[in-house]
Amino acid sequence: MKFVIKHEIPGRIRFHVVQARMSARQADTLLYYLNSLEYVTQATVYERTADACVCFTGKREPLIQAIKRFRYESVTVPEAALAASGRTISEEYKEKLVCKVAGHYVTKLFLPYPMRAAWTVCKSLPYLFAGLKSLSKRKLEVSVLDATAIGVSILRGDFGTAASVMFLLGIGETLEEWTHKKSVGDLARSMALHVSKVWMRVDGQELLVDASKVQEGDEVVVHMGNIIPFDGLVTAGEGLVNQSSLTGEPLPVHRMEGSYVYAGSVLEEGELTIAVKKTSGASRYEKIVTMIEESEKLKSSVEGKARRLADRLVPVTLAGTAATWLLTGNVQKALSVLMVDFSCALKLAMPIAVLSAIRQAGNCNITVKGGKYLEAVSQAQTIVFDKTGTLTKAKPTVKMVVPFCDVDERELLRLAACLEEHFPHSMAKAVVHAARMAGLDHEEMHSKVEYIVAHGISSYVGEKRVIIGSAHFVLDDENCRIPEEYQSRFEALPEEYSHLYLAVDGLLAAVICIEDPLRPESAAVVRELKKAGFSKIVMMTGDSERTAAAVAARVGVDEYYSEVLPEDKARYVEQEKASGRRVLMVGDGINDSPALSAADAGVAISDGAELAREIADITIAADDLNEIVRLKALSDALMKRIDKNYRRIVGFNTALILLGVGGILQPTASAMLHNASTLLISLDSMRDL
């Protein structure tokens, strides 16, 4: 490919592709190719200018050579990636807008008056029918106002005013539809699947393989708390599947052998073996788009308030028009009132503001599943943090393995990793990573693994029962004993680490010491959240009182609770809500899911468990808690913009009505100014907050 480097600094290159015009498909192909390069960290392609901006690591030469080798026809892009692209939608609506503007002015400038009048009458028919349809249902909606204004103008022979009103209404509808579809598409893409590895059953063994290598007919095993990566038929096992992101159903559904499951749903309980039927993610993307567009529960109350207020103001506008005509006997003045209504701007600007805020949140690596959750964040007074993987780093590390038997430390770590690799928690990932770094590969040694939420894991290796988890689970619930000869070693365990207990056949075999350092930004984030308006910041953890107290003091939370279970977190959230407070919950694990679901808005860390991300209303990137501060600022800015829009819409349109009644403004001018103000406010609502 021929290209010209336009700008370059270390780690970043902007280049121009030498070609006449770049299509949306070509731009998506180039973007897919650039992102597939292992040293590329971020890439953006601008099809309108045929430019691309690439951020990379290492030297520039490999990237330059890769760009030289690029050919559109040699890159195979998955159809799911093309189906989920927003470029085609943008191109489609740009063409629609250009055609509408060009058609209006060509008609106005070049068509003879009789033909222009006939064309205006033909164009008015859909608006007139919509108004009559609304009246036939005994409803006074915006369509009645539009139909009345257009119809009266035509009856008076004022075809120019009727054409202008329809032109501005058409532009407004197109802009609203474009913004809505783009925002829904952005949201759906952020909710799309990003599964890289899956457990595949091969000859009775479970092997961890790349998701891209799975083909139709292969069998994959999904463990509790994990996302279902493909559409397929259950061939073994049973469980409860959360399908809320696809169907909106709040409760999990029971699935067993012979049942069909969908990619993107999450296994809350049990274990399933699935025969893959579809490997493409496009079907899931389409389901998400449909769900978002149809789900009223995702709309914020301010959007609902705007729509209800808009509908209530229609009779007021009609009554004002009639009163003006009766009192003045002047049709011009009456039409000036009719041409101005509050409902257009209210119904258009508010949803656009909310959808634009969701789009901007996506640009900040924050996925918001609906406008109501941004509103909840703005109004929240209490924020509850989980500790592990949230206030602490998402990647804790194993510092040492303390044996309580004659077995070698490496073998104990291998045994622990064999069990832990099946479950998505930061502590489990630390154990698996430590075993991998030590070169401790293994084949599956155990039978079926059982996961006890917020406690630990149990399984059998041969005839021996192996359990791993918290001290409460291993020593209290399971009544495992500490060998007497190792009692002093147990009492000398280092207190600065979190402890994971491994027991075999009722005897403690090892304690794995894990360092779980605080995120460097945790304390600063808590301070900023207090400044932003949260009156109570709480930390809840399953860790010991000693560990919890130390972390709480360093972070600066108002309250902390230690050794809590999932139901304790959810109960606390419900208590806060019962006292009249709005609650925000932030977590990353399976054990946080009940509290995330109970909160007014649940925020999940993107590197956490799939179940937490599925249930959560908002997901933030795992590398920076400051995004919670950004989320709060974005939510507050959205509510301020909505309040400002209310004031501008009511103030400006009231002034137009008064000027019309006073005979200062003609109906055409009133219509132009009213529709222009609606468009300007809507376009302003599309700006970044």
N, C-alpha and C positions, 0 to 999 in steps of 0.2 A: 504494500500500500504506500502511496506517495503522501507525505505530510510535511508540514513546516512547523518548526518549534517557534511559538510566539513569545513564550516567557518561561524562564527556568530559574529555580533556586534549589539548593540541596534538598532532595527528598520530594520535590514537586515539579511537574512539567505540565505546561499547557501547550497543546499543539492543534494545528488546523489541518483537516483532511482535505487534500486537493481533489475536489469533485464538484460537479455543478450543483447538485442538490442532494441532501441526505434525507432519506425517508425515515419514518418512525421505526420500521422494522430493522433498517440498517443501523440506526442508533442503538436499538435494543441489542442487536447482535454484537456490535462493537463493545458495548458496556458489559455484556455477558463474558466476552473474551477477556477484557481487561481485568474483571473481577476474578477470573479463573487463574490468573497468574499469582503464584504463591507470594511474591514479594510486593504485590500491590495491596495497599491498606485501604484505599478509597479511590473511587473513580466516578466521574460525572461526564455525561455526553450531552452536548447541546445540538440537537439536530437542525435548528433554524440557522445557526452559523457554521455548522459542521466542525465544531471545536470539541476538544475533550481535555479534561483536567484530571491528572493522575497523581496521587500521593503514593510513595513507595519507600521501601527500605533497601539499604545496600547501595551498590553502584548503579549508575544510570545505563551502562552499556547493555545489560540483559534486557531492560525494558525497551530500549531503542531497537534492538534486534527483533524483539517480539512484535513490536508495532510494524516493522518492515515486513515481517513474515505474514502479517494478518491479511486474510482475504475473506470477504463476506461469505462466499460460497463454500469455504472450507470449514466453517464453524457451524456445528449443529446445536441449535438452541432448543431446550425443552419447550414444548408447546405451552406448558403451565406458566413458564416465565414470560412468554409472549402474551398469553391470555391475561396475565395479571398486570401488564404494563399500562401505565396511565397515558402514554404518549398518543396512542390512537384516539383516545377520547378528546384530548386537547386539540389535536389536528381537526377532528370532526367538528368541534364547536367553534373553532376559529373560522372555519369555512362557512358555518351557519351564520355567524355574526357578519362576516364580510358580505355574504349574499343578501342578508336582510338590509344592511345599510345601502349597498349598491342598488338593490331593487327599489328601495323607497325613493332614492334621489333620481334614479333614471326615470321612474314613473312620473315623479313630480316635474322634472325638467323637460322631458321629451314627449310624453303622451299628450295628445289633444284633450281639452277639458271634458268633452262628452265621454271619451274612452276612460279617462281618469276617474270620472264619477261612477261609471259602470263597474270599473275595477274595485273601487272603494266599497260599493254596495255588496259585491260578491265576497270581498274579504270580511265584511261585517257579519255575514250570516252565521259563522261559528260562534261569535260573541253573543249575537242575539238569541241563538238557540240555547246557549249555556245559561243565559239569564232566565229565559222562559222555563227551562228545565228546573232551575232552582225554585222559581215561583210555583211550579206545579207540585213541588214537594213541600210547599208552604214554608220555605226558608228564604230569608233575606240575607244573601251572601254577597261577597265582592263582585261576583259575576253579574248580579242584578244591577249594581252601580255601573259597571263597565258597559253592559248592554243598554242601559238607560242613556248614558252620556253619548254613546256612539249613535244610538237610534234617534235621539232628539236632534243631534247635529245633522244627520242625514235628512231627517224630515224638514229641517230648516234650510236645506240646500247648502249647508256648510261642510262640504266634502273635505276641505283641507284640514279642518279641525278633527274630523272623524279619522282621517288617514293618519294624522300625527299621533292621536291617542292610541290607535292600533299599533303603529310603529313602535312607540315607546313601551307599550305593554308587551309586545313581542320581544323586544330587546331585553326587557326585565325578566321575562320568563326564560329566555335562553341563558342569560347569565346565572339565574338561580339554578336551572337544571345542570348547567356546566359545573358550577361550584359544588352542588350537591353530589353529583356523580364522581367528581374528582376526589372529594373528601371521603366519600364512601369507599372508593377504590383504594385510596391511600390507607384507610383504616383496615380494609380487608387484606391488603398486602402485608401490613404489619402483623396481622393475626394469622397469616399463612404459615404452613408448616416449615420448620427448619430442623428436621431430624437428620443427623449425619450417620449415626450408628444404630443398628438394631440387632436383637438376638435372633438368630435363625437356627431352626432345628435341622440338623443334618445327621442322618444315621443314629438317631437317638441322643445326640449330643447338642448342647446349645453353644453356638459359636457367635462371637461378636463380629459383625461384618459391616461394610459400608452400605448405607441404605440404597445407594445408586446401583449396587450389584444385585439387588433383589428383583426377581422376575415374577411374572404372573404364575401362580401355582406353587411357589415356594411357601414354606411354613415359617412364620415368625412367632416368637413367644413374647408376650407382653406381661410384665410383672406389675404388681400393685403400685399405684402412684405414677405410672408412666403413660405417655401419650400413645395412642394407637396410630402407627405410622401409615397404614394403608387400608383401603376398603377391602373387606374380605369376609370369609365365612368361618365361624368358630368351629374348630375340629376337636378341641379338647378343653376341659376346664369350664369354670363358670365364674361370674363376677358381676359387680355393679358398675355400669359405665355412665359417666357424666357426658351428656351430649349437648350441654347448654349453648356452646358456641355455634352449633349447627341448627338446633331446633328451638332454642329458647326455653326448653323444659328445665324447670328448676331442680327437679329430683332425678337422681340417677336411675337408670333402667337396668333390669336384670337380663343378662345375656348368658346363654349356655350353648352346648353343642348343637349346631344347626342354625344358630342365630346369625344375622348379618350385622357387622359393625362398620363404622365409618372412620376414615382418616380424620384425625384432629380431635376425636373424642378421647376422654381420659378414663383409665381404669381406676376407680376409687378403691375397690376391694376385690380380692381374688386374683386369679391368674388365668390367662387365655392363650391358647394356641390357635393361630389364625392362618387359614389358607388364603394367600393374597389373590384378589380379583382385579384390582386396579392399582397401578403404580404411579399414575399421574396425579398431581395435586390440583389440576385445573377444576375438577369436580368440587373439591372442597372450597376453592376460591369462590366459585359460583354460588355455593350454598351460603357462604358467609355474607356475600353481597346481598343475597335475597333476605337473609335474616336481619341484617342491619337496616335495610330499606323498609322492612315490614314491622320491625319491633318498636312499638310505641313506648315501651318501658325505657328505651335508651334516650328518649327526648327529655330535655331539661324542663323543669316547671316553668322557667321563664319563656321557653318557646310555646308551651301550652297556654300560658297567660297571654302572650302576644296574640295567638290565634283566637282565643276566646274574646279578648278585648276588641280585636279587629271585627269579628262577626257582630258584636254588640253595637259597634259604632255605625254599622251600615244603616239600620233604621234611623239613627240620629241624623246621618247625612241626608237621607231621603226626606225626613221631616223638616230639616233646615231648608232644603231646596223648595219644598212646598210652601213653607211659611214665608220665605223670601218672595216667591211669586205672588202669594195672596196679599202680602203687605205692600209690595211695590208695584205689582202688575207688570214688572219688567222681566221678560224672558231671559235677557242677557245676564242679568244679575243672578237669576235662579240657576242658570246653567253654570255660572262661575262657581256656585256652591257645589253643584253636582259634579263638576270636573275635579273637585278636590275632595279626597277622602283619606282618612288616616290608615285604613286597613291595608292598602297595598304595601306601604312602607313597613308597617308592623309585621306583616306576614312574610315579607321578603328579607328584611334586614336582620331580624333576630336569628333565624336558622342559619343564615350565611355567617353571622358572627360566631356562632357556636361551632359550625363545621370548620371554619377557618382556624379557630383555636385548636381543634382536634388535629388539623393538618399541621399547624405550627408545632404542636406537642410532638408529633411524629418526627419532625425535623430535629427535635432535641432528644431523640431516642426515648421518647415517652409514648407508649401506646395507651390511648384512652378509648374505651369501648362505647362511650355515649356521652352526650352533653350533660346529662343529669349528674354524672360523677365529677365533672369540673365544678359544677354548682355546689356539690357536697363538699369538695375540698375547700372552696372559698368560705363556706359557712362553718367548717369544722372547728371545734374548740379543743378537742382532745386528740392527741396522736399517740398511738401505741406501737412500740417497736419490739419485734423479736430481737434477740441478741445474736445468736450464732448465724453467721452468713449475712447478717443485715447490718448491725452496728459493728460487728467484727468483719474481718476480711472474708471474702467469699471462698478463699482457698487456704484453709488451715493446713498445717504440715505436721507430720509425725516426727517427734523429737527423739523418742526412745521407746523401746519395748522392754518392759520389766517382767521377766518370767517368774512364775510361781510353781514350776515343775521342772523336770529334767529335760524337757524338749528344747531344742535349739531356738534362739530368738527368730532366726530367719524362717523356720518352719511355722512358728506361731503367727508371724506376720503373714505368711502365705495362706494359712488357714483363715485368718481374719479377712483378708482381701477376697478370698474365694466366696465368702458369704456377702461381704459388703458391696461387691461390684454390681449387685442386682438392684441396688436402691439409690435413688437420686437425692442424697443429702451431702452437705459440704464435708461433714466428718467422715462419711463413708468414702467420698471421693479422695480424701486425704490418705486413707489407709490403702486404697487401690493404687494411688499414685506412688506411695512409698514402696509398695511391693514391686511395681513396674520398674522404678528407678534402681531397685536392688536386683533386678533381673530375675525375679521370682515368678516365672510363668507357670501355669498349672492347667490341667484339664479339670472339668467339673468332678469334684470328689464327693459332693454331698447329694442327698435326695432333695425333695421339694423344700424350698425355703419359705418360712412363715414370717411375716413382718408384723410386729405389734406396734401400732402407732405410738410415737413419743417414748417408747421403751427400748425396743431392740429387735433382734433377729434370732430365730431358732431354726435348727435343721439337724440332720443326722449324717454323720460320716461313718459309713459302715454301721456298726451297732451302737456307736457312741453318740449321745445327744450333745450338740454344740450350740451354745448361745453367746451372743455378743450384744452389749448395750450399756445402759447406765448402771450405776451402783444400785439404785433403787430396784431396777428390774432384775439384775443378776443376783444380788445379795439378799434383797428383801422379798420380792415377788417369787423368785425361783428358788429361794433358800439355798443358794450355793454356798459352800464352806470355803474358808481360807485355810490351806494346809498349815498345821501348827508350826512347823519348822520355818515357815515364811512369814509369820505374824509380824516380826520386827521390820521386815522389808516392806510389808504393807503399810505399816504406820509411818514409814520414812518416805513414802511417795512424795515427789516434789509438788508443792501446792500451787506453783505458778502455772501449771498446765491443766488442761481439761483431760479427764480420764475416760477411757473406753475399756470395759471389762469383758474379758473372754473366759468362758468356763466350759469345761468338758466333763460330762457325766457328773455334774453336781459339785465339781471342785474348780476353784479359780485357777486358771492356767496362765493368764497373762493380763497385765494392765498396759494398754497402749497410751502413752502420754502425747497429747496433741497440743501444739501451740496454736492458739487462735487469736492472733493479735488484732487490736482495734484498727478499724480503718482510720487512716490519718486525718480524714476530714470529719469524723463523727462528732467530736466536741464542737467544732465550728458550725456544723449543720444544726445541732441542737440549739445553739445560741441564735442562729439566724431564724430558725423556726419560731422561737420565742418572740423575736422582734417582728416577725411576720403576722403574729396574732394568735398563735396557739397558747392557751392559758394553762394547759396541763400536758406535759410530755412524760410518757410512761414507758418503762422497759420491762418485758416479761421474758423469762427464760426457764428452761428445765434444769439449768446448772445449779450447783450448790449455793447456799446463802453466801459463803465466803467469796466465791468467784463473782456472783451477781453484785455484791456490795462494792467490790473493787472496781468493776466496770462502770457501775452507776456513778460512783464518785468521780471517775475520770471523765465520763461523758457529760455529766451535769444534768441528768434527768430529774424531774420533780418527784417521781415515785418509781419504785422497782419491786418486782415480785419474783421470787426464786422457786425452783422445783415445782413449776406449774405444769399441768397437763393441758392438752388441746381444749378440753371442755372448760378448763379454768379461764383460758384466754377469751373464749367465746362468751362465757358468763360475765366476765368483767366488761366486755364491750356492750352487752345487753344492759348491764346495770347503769353504765354511763348514759346510754340512750334513754333508759327509763327516767333518768334524772333530768332529761330535757337537753342534753348535750349532743352535738353532732360529732361522730367519731371517725377517725381515719386510722386504719390498721396497716402496718408495713411488715411484711414477712417474706420468707423464701422457702419454707419447708412444708412437707405434707401435714405436719402437726399444726401449722398455722392456718390451714384451710378453713376450719370452722369459724375462726375469728375473722378471717378475710371475708367470708360470706356474710357474717353477722353485721359487719361495720357498714356505715353509710357509704363509704368508699374503701375498697381494699386495694392496697398497692403491693404488687409482687416484684421481687428482684428477678431479672430475666435469667440469671444463671441458676436459679433455684429449681425446685421440683415442678414438673409439668402440671401436676394437679393444682399447685398454688397459682401458677400462671393462668390456668384455665378458669379457676373460680374468681380470681382477682378481677376488679373492674379496670385497673390501671396497671401497666407494667413499665418499669424503668430499667435502664441498662445497669449491668452489675458493677461497672467500674467506678461509679461516682455517685455518692449519696446526695451531692449538691443538686441533683436533678429533682429531688423532692422539694427543695427550696424554689427551683425554677417552676415546678408544677404549681406550687402555691401562688407564686407571683403571676403566672399565666392565668390561673383561675380568678384571682382578684382583678386582674386587668380586664378579663372577659366581662365580669359583672359590672365593672365601671363603664365599659364600652356600651353595654346593654342599657344601663341607666342613662348614659349620655344620648344614646339613640332615641330612647323614649322622649327625653326633653326636646331634642331637635325635631323629631317628627311632629309631636303635638304643637310645639311653638311655631314652626314654620308653616304648617298647614292651617293652623288657626289664623295666622296673619294673612294667608292667601284668601281664606273665606271672608274675613273682614274687608279686605281690599276689593274683593268681588262684589260684596253686598254694597259697598260704598261707591261702586261704579268706576273705581280707579283701574281695575284689571278687566279685560275682556275674557270671555270663556276660553279662547284659544291660548291666550297668555297664561291663564290660570292652569290649564291642562299641561302646557309645556313646562311651566315652573314646578308644578306638582310632580310630574313624572321625572323631570330632571333631578329634583331633590331626592326622590326615591332612589334613582340610579346612583347618585353621588353618595348617599348614605350607605347604600348596599356595597358600592365599590370601596368605600372607606372601611366597611366592616370586613372586607377581604384582606385588608392590610395586616401585616404581622403586628401582634399586640406589643 
